[in-house]
């Protein structure tokens, strides 16, 4: 696959174009799409902090020391990687798909027990067996000027997954997707996936992102929900301390469909978790929730964009953030109600704890309303721990470190309580408690 272009290339984009390699055996349509995506990225380059979409994330370290894609060969699971997988595993999963260093690992995955009507493939398998699904995944965000890294992802992605549910299919147990970086190489890991649910189907997906070493994870997931479909998605981010984590969910909702998404950001040098939702069907419901815990020099960003195009839509957003040390946390949320989208009910809340004089938090909720019969609101708050509550605990003999941990956990727990079922919620709370213990050491 050639990456030559006949126009100037932004300097920061050049290393990625030079590192792009062809994928043996790929069809021509995919090679052409890759070339178009790389050409677009060559023109756009990295986003500027002068623009609103990326103003709260410092990309200069990535520009100064590029993290390039590696050769397209499957990684080998080390003993440390296997131990990490066992530690992160959720109970009672219906299937597990493991992506190791950006490539599907069949030896660590298991999907044989899925019921009829639900299929789980790597996207490389889907390119051959279900090209229309792979093409649908490639369509996500590749022409969005605010998504240059999703465009780069379309040119460089090595693997991902495709989850399909036939109309009426229901799976009560969660499907587990684990993205793991072994730390064997410093590289960028580009993955692209699709979740497509037929009318009236219902599925729960849990994605975990973890790893060791220095790497850049650039993940894109397209979600397409038909009328009456329901997707519950949970993302747990425990990347390595020197890792960059960029993840974007691109969702289109049909009539009376329901998307519930929760993300817990606990690890990574720089984390940006984004959701772009188009509520196209009447009565579609969208719940976007999340929490981050950042310390040291970590950066943690939540970005949400919900576009209501049809009547009687509903959106609920609750995001909690904790920033300590020299960390920087940010929330940017925008809900747009288009003309004619009457009787939309949309509410957005961002609440944040600022622990220490050197930590920083930015929060920017926005509403754009072009219909006159709606119920919409937003709110934001940034503050320190409640001194009265802290004094109350100290007065009862609880050590200061334990008292602070209890108050921080209680603050974040409100967002985690949204997650169902109870076993999954307890798994997240256990990971949160482990991270809080390190924060208060």
C-alpha positions in Angstrom: 0.0 0.0 0.0 1.6 3.3 -1.1 1.0 6.4 1.0 2.4 9.0 -1.5 0.3 12.2 -1.7 0.6 15.0 -4.1 0.1 17.9 -1.6 2.1 19.2 1.5 2.0 16.9 4.5 1.8 18.3 8.0 5.2 17.6 9.7 3.7 15.7 12.7 1.8 13.4 10.2 4.9 12.4 8.2 6.2 9.7 10.5 2.9 7.9 10.5 2.6 8.0 6.7 6.2 6.7 6.4 5.4 3.9 8.8 2.2 2.8 7.1 2.5 -0.7 5.6 0.2 -2.8 3.5 -1.8 -5.7 4.8 -1.3 -8.9 2.9 -4.4 -10.3 1.3 -6.7 -7.3 1.9 -9.3 -6.5 -0.8 -8.8 -3.5 -3.1 -11.8 -1.6 -1.5 -10.1 -1.6 1.9 -6.7 -0.6 0.5 -8.3 2.4 -1.3 -10.1 3.4 1.9 -6.9 3.3 3.8 -5.2 5.5 1.2 -7.9 8.1 1.4 -7.9 8.1 5.2 -4.1 8.6 5.3 -4.2 11.3 2.7 -6.8 13.2 4.7 -4.8 12.8 7.9 -1.7 14.1 6.0 -3.6 17.3 5.2 -5.1 17.7 8.7 -2.3 16.6 11.0 -2.7 16.7 14.7 -5.5 18.8 16.2 -4.7 22.2 17.7 -5.4 23.2 21.2 -6.7 26.4 19.8 -9.8 24.4 18.7 -12.5 23.6 21.2 -12.6 19.9 20.6 -9.0 19.2 21.7 -8.1 22.2 23.9 -7.7 20.3 27.1 -5.2 17.6 26.0 -1.5 18.3 25.6 -0.4 16.4 22.4 3.2 17.8 22.3 4.8 14.7 23.8 3.3 12.6 21.1 4.5 15.0 18.4 8.0 15.1 19.9 8.3 11.3 20.2 6.0 9.6 17.7 4.6 6.2 18.6 4.4 4.3 15.3 2.5 1.1 14.3 4.6 -2.1 14.4 4.8 -4.9 11.9 1.5 -6.7 11.5 2.4 -9.9 13.3 0.5 -11.4 16.3 2.1 -10.9 19.7 2.9 -13.7 22.1 1.3 -13.7 25.5 3.9 -13.6 28.2 3.5 -14.8 31.7 2.9 -11.3 32.9 0.2 -10.8 30.2 -1.5 -14.0 31.2 -1.5 -12.9 34.9 -2.9 -9.5 34.0 -5.7 -11.2 32.0 -6.6 -13.4 34.9 -6.7 -10.4 37.2 -9.0 -8.3 35.0 -11.4 -11.1 34.0 -15.0 -10.6 34.8 -17.2 -13.3 36.3 -19.7 -15.3 34.2 -18.9 -13.8 30.8 -20.8 -15.4 27.8 -17.7 -14.9 25.6 -14.3 -13.3 25.7 -12.3 -11.8 22.8 -8.7 -10.7 23.5 -6.8 -8.2 21.5 -3.1 -8.5 22.2 -0.9 -5.6 21.1 -3.6 -4.5 18.7 -4.2 -8.0 17.1 -6.8 -10.6 17.8 -5.5 -13.5 19.9 -7.6 -16.6 19.1 -5.7 -18.7 21.7 -6.8 -16.4 24.5 -10.3 -15.9 23.2 -13.5 -18.0 23.5 -16.8 -17.4 21.8 -18.1 -20.9 21.1 -20.9 -20.7 23.7 -22.8 -17.8 22.2 -26.4 -18.5 21.3 -27.9 -18.5 17.8 -28.4 -15.0 16.5 -25.3 -13.5 18.1 -21.8 -13.7 16.5 -18.5 -12.3 17.6 -15.6 -12.1 15.1 -12.3 -10.2 14.8 -12.6 -7.5 12.2 -10.0 -9.2 10.1 -12.2 -12.3 10.0 -15.2 -10.0 9.1 -13.2 -8.3 6.2 -13.3 -11.7 4.5 -16.6 -13.2 5.8 -18.8 -10.1 6.3 -17.3 -7.2 4.2 -20.4 -5.1 4.6 -19.9 -5.1 8.4 -16.2 -4.1 8.0 -17.2 -1.3 5.6 -19.8 0.0 8.1 -17.0 0.1 10.8 -14.8 2.0 8.4 -17.4 4.6 7.8 -17.3 5.8 11.5 -16.0 9.4 11.9 -13.4 9.2 9.0 -14.7 12.5 7.5 -15.2 14.3 10.8 -12.8 17.3 11.0 -12.8 17.0 14.8 -11.7 13.4 14.7 -8.2 13.3 13.0 -7.1 10.3 15.0 -10.2 8.3 14.0 -9.2 9.2 10.4 -5.6 7.9 11.1 -7.1 4.8 12.7 -9.0 4.0 9.4 -5.7 4.1 7.6 -3.6 2.1 10.2 -6.0 -0.2 12.1 -4.7 -3.7 12.5 -7.6 -5.4 14.1 -10.7 -5.1 16.3 -14.0 -7.0 16.6 -17.4 -7.2 15.1 -20.4 -8.1 17.3 -23.7 -8.8 15.5 -27.0 -9.5 17.0 -30.0 -10.7 14.9 -33.4 -9.1 15.5 -34.9 -10.3 18.8 -31.7 -11.9 20.0 -31.1 -11.5 23.8 -28.0 -12.2 25.8 -28.1 -11.7 29.5 -24.5 -12.5 30.3 -21.9 -9.9 29.2 -19.5 -10.2 26.3 -16.0 -9.4 27.4 -13.4 -7.6 25.2 -9.9 -7.2 26.6 -7.4 -4.9 24.9 -3.9 -5.7 26.4 -0.5 -4.3 25.6 2.3 -6.6 26.5 5.0 -3.9 26.8 7.3 -5.7 24.5 7.5 -2.7 22.1 6.7 1.0 22.2 4.2 1.5 19.4 0.7 2.8 18.5 -2.1 0.3 18.6 -5.0 1.1 16.3 -8.2 -0.9 16.6 -11.6 -0.5 14.9 -14.7 -2.3 15.8 -18.5 -2.6 15.2 -21.4 -3.4 17.4 -24.6 -3.9 15.3 -27.8 -4.9 17.0 -31.0 -5.8 15.1 -34.5 -4.7 16.1 -35.5 -5.7 19.6 -32.1 -7.3 20.5 -30.3 -6.8 23.8 -26.6 -7.2 24.6 -24.2 -6.2 27.3 -20.5 -5.5 26.4 -17.6 -5.0 28.8 -14.3 -3.6 27.4 -11.1 -3.5 29.4 -8.0 -1.6 28.3 -4.8 -2.4 30.1 -1.1 -2.9 29.5 2.6 -2.3 30.3 5.2 0.0 28.9 4.9 3.1 26.7 2.3 2.9 23.9 -0.5 4.8 22.3 -3.9 3.1 22.1 -6.2 4.6 19.4 -9.6 2.8 19.5 -12.7 3.5 17.5 -16.0 1.6 18.0 -19.1 2.1 15.8 -22.4 1.2 17.3 -25.6 0.9 15.2 -28.8 0.1 17.0 -32.0 -0.8 15.1 -35.5 0.0 16.4 -36.0 -1.2 20.0 -32.5 -2.6 20.4 -30.6 -2.1 23.7 -26.9 -2.0 24.3 -25.2 -1.7 27.7 -21.5 -0.9 27.4 -18.9 -0.6 30.2 -15.3 0.5 29.6 -12.6 0.0 32.2 -9.4 1.9 31.4 -6.3 0.7 33.4 -3.5 1.6 30.9 0.2 1.8 31.8 1.5 4.9 33.5 3.3 6.1 30.3 0.5 5.1 27.9 -1.8 7.3 25.9 -5.4 6.2 25.6 -7.7 7.7 22.9 -11.1 6.0 22.5 -14.2 7.2 20.7 -17.6 5.6 20.5 -19.7 6.6 17.4 -23.3 5.6 17.9 -26.5 5.8 15.8 -29.8 5.1 17.6 -33.0 3.9 15.9 -36.5 4.4 17.2 -37.1 3.4 20.8 -33.6 2.0 21.1 -31.5 2.4 24.2 -27.7 3.0 24.6 -26.2 3.0 28.1 -22.5 3.6 28.4 -20.3 3.9 31.4 -16.5 4.5 31.4 -14.1 4.3 34.4 -10.7 5.9 33.8 -8.2 4.7 36.3 -4.8 4.4 34.5 -2.8 6.0 31.7 -0.6 9.0 31.2 -3.2 10.7 29.0 -6.8 9.4 28.6 -9.4 10.8 26.3 -12.7 8.9 26.2 -15.3 10.3 23.8 -18.9 9.5 22.7 -20.5 10.8 19.6 -24.2 9.9 19.5 -26.9 10.6 16.8 -30.4 10.0 18.1 -32.2 9.4 14.8 -35.3 7.5 15.9 -38.3 8.7 17.8 -38.1 7.8 21.5 -34.5 6.8 21.5 -32.8 6.8 24.9 -29.1 7.6 25.6 -27.3 7.3 28.9 -23.7 8.4 29.0 -21.9 8.2 32.3 -18.4 8.0 33.6 -15.8 8.7 36.3 -12.1 9.4 36.3 -9.4 9.3 39.0 -6.3 11.2 38.0 -3.1 11.9 40.0 0.5 12.7 39.4 0.8 14.3 35.9 -2.1 12.3 34.4 -4.6 13.9 32.0 -8.1 12.6 31.8 -10.8 13.9 29.4 -14.4 13.0 28.9 -16.0 14.4 25.7 -19.6 13.8 24.7 -21.7 15.0 21.8 -25.4 14.0 21.5 -27.4 15.1 18.6 -31.2 14.7 18.9 -32.8 14.6 15.4 -36.1 13.0 16.3 -39.0 13.6 18.7 -39.3 12.2 22.3 -35.6 11.4 22.7 -34.0 11.2 26.1 -30.5 11.7 27.3 -29.0 11.4 30.8 -25.3 12.2 31.5 -23.6 12.0 34.9 -19.8 12.4 35.0 -17.6 12.4 38.1 -14.0 13.4 38.3 -11.2 13.4 40.9 -7.9 15.2 40.2 -4.9 15.1 42.6 -1.3 16.0 42.5 -0.6 17.9 39.2 -3.3 16.0 37.3 -5.6 17.7 34.9 -9.1 16.5 34.4 -11.7 17.9 31.9 -15.3 17.3 30.8 -16.7 18.7 27.6 -20.3 17.8 26.8 -22.7 19.1 24.2 -26.4 18.2 23.6 -28.0 19.5 20.5 -31.8 19.4 19.9 -32.6 20.0 16.2 -35.6 21.7 14.8 -38.6 19.4 14.9 -37.1 17.2 17.7 -39.9 18.2 20.1 -40.4 16.7 23.6 -36.8 15.8 24.1 -35.8 15.3 27.7 -32.0 15.8 28.2 -30.0 16.5 31.3 -26.2 16.7 31.8 -24.2 16.8 35.1 -20.5 17.2 35.7 -19.2 17.1 39.3 -15.5 17.1 40.2 -13.2 16.9 43.2 -10.0 19.0 43.2 -7.5 17.6 45.7 -4.5 19.9 46.1 -3.4 23.3 44.8 -1.6 22.0 41.7 -4.4 19.9 40.2 -6.7 21.4 37.7 -10.2 20.6 36.4 -12.1 22.1 33.4 -15.7 21.5 32.8 -17.8 22.8 29.9 -21.4 21.5 29.5 -23.3 23.0 26.6 -26.9 22.9 25.3 -27.9 23.9 21.7 -31.7 23.9 21.4 -33.6 24.6 18.2 -37.0 23.3 19.3 -39.5 24.9 21.6 -41.1 22.0 23.5 -38.2 20.4 25.3 -37.0 19.8 28.8 -33.2 20.2 29.0 -30.7 21.2 31.7 -27.0 21.1 32.5 -24.9 21.6 35.6 -21.3 21.6 36.7 -19.5 21.8 40.0 -15.8 21.7 41.2 -14.8 21.6 44.8 -12.7 20.1 47.5 -13.6 17.3 50.0 -16.4 18.2 52.4 -14.4 19.5 55.5 -17.4 18.8 57.8 -17.7 15.2 56.6 -13.9 14.8 57.0 -14.0 16.2 60.5 -16.9 13.9 61.4 -14.9 10.8 60.4 -11.7 12.0 62.1 -13.7 12.7 65.3 -14.7 9.0 65.4 -11.1 7.8 65.3 -10.7 7.0 61.6 -7.2 7.8 60.4 -7.1 10.8 58.0 -5.8 8.7 55.0 -8.7 6.2 55.4 -11.2 9.0 55.9 -10.2 10.8 52.7 -10.3 7.5 50.8 -13.8 6.8 52.1 -15.1 10.2 51.0 -13.5 10.0 47.6 -14.9 6.5 47.0 -18.3 7.7 48.1 -18.1 10.6 45.6 -17.2 8.4 42.7 -19.5 5.5 43.7 -22.6 7.5 42.7 -21.6 7.2 39.1 -20.6 3.6 39.4 -23.9 2.6 41.0 -25.6 3.1 37.6 -23.9 -0.1 36.3 -25.9 -3.3 36.2 -25.8 -6.2 37.1 -24.5 -6.1 40.7 -21.6 -8.5 39.9 -20.2 -6.2 37.3 -20.7 -3.2 39.5 -18.7 -4.9 42.3 -15.9 -5.7 39.9 -15.6 -2.0 39.0 -15.8 -1.0 42.6 -13.0 -3.4 43.5 -10.8 -1.9 40.7 -11.6 1.6 42.0 -10.7 0.6 45.6 -7.3 -0.7 44.4 -6.6 2.6 42.6 -7.7 4.6 45.6 -5.3 2.7 47.8 -2.4 3.8 45.5 -3.7 7.4 45.5 -3.7 7.8 49.2 -0.3 6.0 49.9 
